[in-house]
Structure formats: structure tokens, C-alpha cells
């Protein structure tokens, strides 16, 4: 997998925060502003992380200003949570 397709720590944090704010459920709409506030990152950084996951079908925009995990995103988040949110494969 090319390096540009591997999730960074920011992207992992974004997925973790969304997973937690969504109550660990798929299709539960969460305010994009709440995700940004919880992350404590700039709007640009949050946009990049959201776009990273949206391009991969992990996150979707549900309504204006709200995002949600897809079913694929929920499975991805559950796997990462099971590994303590570690990005390493081993």
C-alpha cells in the first residue's frame, strides 16, 4: 500500500473521536464541529482527516454539518479500538 494511503495519527484520532461521539454505532450523525472541538485541531487538519476517511468509504456526510461512520467505518474503528488505537500492524 502506498504511503499516501496509510492512516496518520491525526486520521486515527479523527476516527476514534467520531467512533466515540457516535456511541460506537454506524450511521449515527455527529456534528462536524463537535468532532473538531474534541480533536482540538485546526479546521484544515480536520477537513483533511475527514476527506481521507470519506474517500475510503469509512465516513460519510449525512446532513449539512454532520458526519457518520459507515458500516465499513464501524468495522475499521472496532478493529483499531481492539488494538488500542495503534497504527502498527504487529
Secondary structure by P-SEA (a helix, b strand, c coil): ccccccccaaaaaaaaaaaaaacccccccccaaaaaaaacccaaaaaaaaaaaaaacccccccccbbbbcaaaaaaaaaaaaaccccccc
